[in-house]
Amino acid sequence: MNQNSTSSGLWTWDGVATASTTGLVQYNVLLGASTNTIQNEAPGVAGTVLTSNGVAAYPSFQVLPFTKMPWTDKAISFAAASNNGYNVTAAATATLPAAPAQGDIVAIVYDGAAGVVTILANTGQFIRIGKQITLSAGTVLSNFQGDSITLEYRSTDLTWLSWPGVQGTWSVTTS
């Protein structure tokens, strides 16, 4: 290589006879390319992460699949959607999703002053809080302001499991 070159950037050498440069771009990520060269990958938008696309593909910036769960206020009975949270402000029944996927989450916070919040499992599903589990299509309920619960679906046993814990007093229908 000519040490007097005025070309800027990152120099690469093929080991035989060819030298070339790759321009450095501020905030880009440098990736090793399949032809022993270097490739610049432009940064993704805010909140994305560099993610592997497998052995034979360049990594790329992707949106995280679960970055923030949307929350909705509810004052009447409703069908809960997977990966959503609900601030329930009056007596209501939240029916859990009929066809959830493994790992889907539903969170409920009761912020009403009076009444009962009921969470209803769909046909064939169960809700487990600790060692207590509902019957198929059973319910859990609370009538205390500030009670909250997060449920995660486990598809192998069709059960919504409470985690990381339960705040307050939730009654489980076991018979």
C-alpha positions as a Markdown table, in Angstrom:
| # | Residue | x | y | z |
|---|---|---|---|---|
| 1 | Met | 0.0 | 0.0 | 0.0 |
| 2 | Asn | 1.1 | 3.5 | -0.6 |
| 3 | Gln | 1.6 | 5.1 | 2.8 |
| 4 | Asn | 1.3 | 8.5 | 1.2 |
| 5 | Ser | -2.3 | 7.9 | 0.2 |
| 6 | Thr | -4.8 | 10.7 | 1.0 |
| 7 | Ser | -7.8 | 8.4 | 1.0 |
| 8 | Ser | -9.6 | 8.5 | 4.4 |
| 9 | Gly | -11.5 | 5.7 | 5.9 |
| 10 | Leu | -10.7 | 2.1 | 6.9 |
| 11 | Trp | -8.2 | 0.3 | 4.6 |
| 12 | Thr | -8.7 | -3.3 | 3.7 |
| 13 | Trp | -6.2 | -5.6 | 1.9 |
| 14 | Asp | -7.2 | -8.7 | 0.0 |
| 15 | Gly | -3.8 | -10.3 | 0.7 |
| 16 | Val | -2.8 | -10.4 | -2.9 |
| 17 | Ala | -2.8 | -7.2 | -4.8 |
| 18 | Thr | -5.8 | -5.0 | -4.0 |
| 19 | Ala | -6.2 | -2.4 | -1.3 |
| 20 | Ser | -9.4 | -0.4 | -0.9 |
| 21 | Thr | -11.0 | 1.9 | 1.6 |
| 22 | Thr | -14.3 | 1.9 | 3.4 |
| 23 | Gly | -15.5 | 5.3 | 4.3 |
| 24 | Leu | -16.2 | 5.7 | 8.0 |
| 25 | Val | -19.6 | 7.2 | 8.7 |
| 26 | Gln | -20.3 | 8.8 | 12.1 |
| 27 | Tyr | -22.5 | 6.5 | 14.3 |
| 28 | Asn | -22.5 | 3.6 | 11.8 |
| 29 | Val | -21.6 | 0.1 | 12.8 |
| 30 | Leu | -18.8 | -1.7 | 11.0 |
| 31 | Leu | -19.6 | -5.3 | 9.9 |
| 32 | Gly | -17.4 | -8.0 | 8.4 |
| 33 | Ala | -18.8 | -8.8 | 5.0 |
| 34 | Ser | -18.8 | -12.2 | 3.3 |
| 35 | Thr | -16.0 | -11.2 | 0.8 |
| 36 | Asn | -13.5 | -10.2 | 3.5 |
| 37 | Thr | -14.5 | -6.6 | 3.2 |
| 38 | Ile | -16.1 | -4.3 | 5.7 |
| 39 | Gln | -19.6 | -2.9 | 5.4 |
| 40 | Asn | -21.2 | 0.1 | 7.1 |
| 41 | Glu | -24.6 | -0.5 | 8.7 |
| 42 | Ala | -26.5 | 2.7 | 9.4 |
| 43 | Pro | -27.9 | 3.0 | 12.9 |
| 44 | Gly | -31.6 | 2.2 | 13.3 |
| 45 | Val | -34.2 | 4.6 | 14.7 |
| 46 | Ala | -34.1 | 5.3 | 18.4 |
| 47 | Gly | -35.2 | 2.3 | 20.5 |
| 48 | Thr | -34.0 | -0.3 | 18.0 |
| 49 | Val | -31.2 | -2.9 | 18.7 |
| 50 | Leu | -28.6 | -4.6 | 16.5 |
| 51 | Thr | -30.0 | -8.1 | 16.0 |
| 52 | Ser | -28.4 | -11.2 | 14.4 |
| 53 | Asn | -30.2 | -12.5 | 11.3 |
| 54 | Gly | -28.4 | -15.8 | 11.3 |
| 55 | Val | -25.1 | -17.2 | 10.1 |
| 56 | Ala | -25.4 | -16.2 | 6.4 |
| 57 | Ala | -27.0 | -12.7 | 6.8 |
| 58 | Tyr | -25.8 | -9.4 | 8.0 |
| 59 | Pro | -27.2 | -8.2 | 11.4 |
| 60 | Ser | -29.7 | -5.4 | 11.2 |
| 61 | Phe | -31.4 | -2.9 | 13.5 |
| 62 | Gln | -34.8 | -4.2 | 14.7 |
| 63 | Val | -37.5 | -2.9 | 17.0 |
| 64 | Leu | -37.7 | -4.9 | 20.3 |
| 65 | Pro | -40.7 | -7.2 | 20.2 |
| 66 | Phe | -41.9 | -6.1 | 23.6 |
| 67 | Thr | -40.7 | -2.7 | 24.7 |
| 68 | Lys | -43.7 | -1.1 | 26.4 |
| 69 | Met | -47.1 | -2.6 | 27.1 |
| 70 | Pro | -50.0 | -0.3 | 26.2 |
| 71 | Trp | -52.4 | 0.6 | 29.0 |
| 72 | Thr | -56.1 | 1.4 | 28.7 |
| 73 | Asp | -58.6 | 2.6 | 31.3 |
| 74 | Lys | -61.8 | 0.5 | 31.5 |
| 75 | Ala | -65.0 | 1.2 | 33.4 |
| 76 | Ile | -67.1 | -1.5 | 31.9 |
| 77 | Ser | -66.7 | -5.2 | 31.1 |
| 78 | Phe | -64.3 | -5.9 | 28.3 |
| 79 | Ala | -62.4 | -8.5 | 26.3 |
| 80 | Ala | -58.7 | -8.2 | 27.3 |
| 81 | Ala | -56.1 | -8.3 | 24.5 |
| 82 | Ser | -52.8 | -10.1 | 24.8 |
| 83 | Asn | -49.8 | -8.0 | 25.8 |
| 84 | Asn | -52.0 | -5.2 | 27.2 |
| 85 | Gly | -52.5 | -3.6 | 30.6 |
| 86 | Tyr | -55.8 | -2.3 | 32.0 |
| 87 | Asn | -56.6 | 0.3 | 34.7 |
| 88 | Val | -60.1 | -0.8 | 35.7 |
| 89 | Thr | -61.9 | 2.1 | 37.3 |
| 90 | Ala | -65.3 | 0.5 | 38.0 |
| 91 | Ala | -66.9 | -2.9 | 38.6 |
| 92 | Ala | -66.1 | -4.9 | 35.5 |
| 93 | Thr | -65.3 | -8.3 | 34.1 |
| 94 | Ala | -62.2 | -8.8 | 32.0 |
| 95 | Thr | -62.4 | -11.8 | 29.7 |
| 96 | Leu | -58.9 | -13.2 | 28.9 |
| 97 | Pro | -58.0 | -13.7 | 25.2 |
| 98 | Ala | -59.5 | -16.8 | 23.6 |
| 99 | Ala | -56.4 | -17.8 | 21.5 |
| 100 | Pro | -53.3 | -16.5 | 23.4 |
| 101 | Ala | -49.8 | -17.5 | 22.4 |
| 102 | Gln | -47.1 | -18.9 | 24.8 |
| 103 | Gly | -45.8 | -16.0 | 26.9 |
| 104 | Asp | -48.7 | -13.5 | 26.2 |
| 105 | Ile | -49.3 | -11.2 | 29.1 |
| 106 | Val | -52.4 | -9.4 | 30.5 |
| 107 | Ala | -52.1 | -7.0 | 33.4 |
| 108 | Ile | -55.0 | -5.7 | 35.5 |
| 109 | Val | -54.9 | -2.9 | 38.1 |
| 110 | Tyr | -58.1 | -2.1 | 40.0 |
| 111 | Asp | -58.4 | 1.6 | 40.6 |
| 112 | Gly | -62.1 | 1.8 | 41.3 |
| 113 | Ala | -63.6 | 2.9 | 44.6 |
| 114 | Ala | -66.4 | 0.3 | 44.8 |
| 115 | Gly | -67.4 | -2.9 | 43.1 |
| 116 | Val | -65.7 | -6.1 | 42.0 |
| 117 | Val | -63.2 | -6.7 | 39.2 |
| 118 | Thr | -63.6 | -10.2 | 37.8 |
| 119 | Ile | -61.0 | -11.9 | 35.5 |
| 120 | Leu | -62.6 | -14.6 | 33.4 |
| 121 | Ala | -60.6 | -17.4 | 31.7 |
| 122 | Asn | -61.8 | -18.5 | 28.3 |
| 123 | Thr | -63.2 | -22.0 | 27.6 |
| 124 | Gly | -60.6 | -24.6 | 28.4 |
| 125 | Gln | -58.3 | -22.1 | 30.2 |
| 126 | Phe | -57.3 | -21.9 | 33.8 |
| 127 | Ile | -55.9 | -19.1 | 36.0 |
| 128 | Arg | -53.3 | -20.0 | 38.7 |
| 129 | Ile | -52.4 | -17.7 | 41.6 |
| 130 | Gly | -49.8 | -19.5 | 43.7 |
| 131 | Lys | -51.0 | -22.9 | 44.6 |
| 132 | Gln | -54.6 | -22.2 | 43.8 |
| 133 | Ile | -56.0 | -22.8 | 40.3 |
| 134 | Thr | -59.4 | -22.1 | 38.9 |
| 135 | Leu | -61.7 | -24.6 | 37.1 |
| 136 | Ser | -61.8 | -24.4 | 33.3 |
| 137 | Ala | -63.2 | -21.0 | 32.3 |
| 138 | Gly | -63.0 | -20.0 | 36.0 |
| 139 | Thr | -62.6 | -16.6 | 37.6 |
| 140 | Val | -60.5 | -14.6 | 40.0 |
| 141 | Leu | -61.9 | -11.5 | 41.6 |
| 142 | Ser | -61.0 | -8.6 | 43.8 |
| 143 | Asn | -62.9 | -5.7 | 45.3 |
| 144 | Phe | -60.1 | -3.7 | 46.8 |
| 145 | Gln | -58.8 | -0.5 | 45.2 |
| 146 | Gly | -55.1 | -0.9 | 44.4 |
| 147 | Asp | -55.1 | -4.6 | 43.8 |
| 148 | Ser | -53.1 | -5.7 | 40.7 |
| 149 | Ile | -52.2 | -8.8 | 38.9 |
| 150 | Thr | -50.1 | -9.7 | 35.9 |
| 151 | Leu | -50.9 | -13.0 | 34.1 |
| 152 | Glu | -48.7 | -14.8 | 31.6 |
| 153 | Tyr | -50.1 | -17.6 | 29.4 |
| 154 | Arg | -48.5 | -21.0 | 29.3 |
| 155 | Ser | -49.8 | -22.9 | 26.3 |
| 156 | Thr | -48.8 | -26.4 | 27.3 |
| 157 | Asp | -51.3 | -26.5 | 30.2 |
| 158 | Leu | -53.7 | -23.7 | 29.0 |
| 159 | Thr | -53.0 | -21.7 | 32.1 |
| 160 | Trp | -52.6 | -18.1 | 32.9 |
| 161 | Leu | -49.9 | -17.8 | 35.6 |
| 162 | Ser | -49.6 | -14.9 | 38.0 |
| 163 | Trp | -46.2 | -13.2 | 38.2 |
| 164 | Pro | -44.0 | -11.6 | 39.5 |
| 165 | Gly | -46.5 | -11.6 | 42.2 |
| 166 | Val | -50.0 | -10.5 | 43.1 |
| 167 | Gln | -50.7 | -7.2 | 44.8 |
| 168 | Gly | -53.7 | -7.3 | 47.2 |
| 169 | Thr | -56.4 | -9.9 | 47.6 |
| 170 | Trp | -57.6 | -11.9 | 44.7 |
| 171 | Ser | -60.1 | -14.7 | 45.3 |
| 172 | Val | -59.8 | -17.8 | 43.1 |
| 173 | Thr | -62.8 | -19.9 | 42.1 |
| 174 | Thr | -61.8 | -23.5 | 42.7 |
| 175 | Ser | -65.2 | -25.2 | 42.8 |
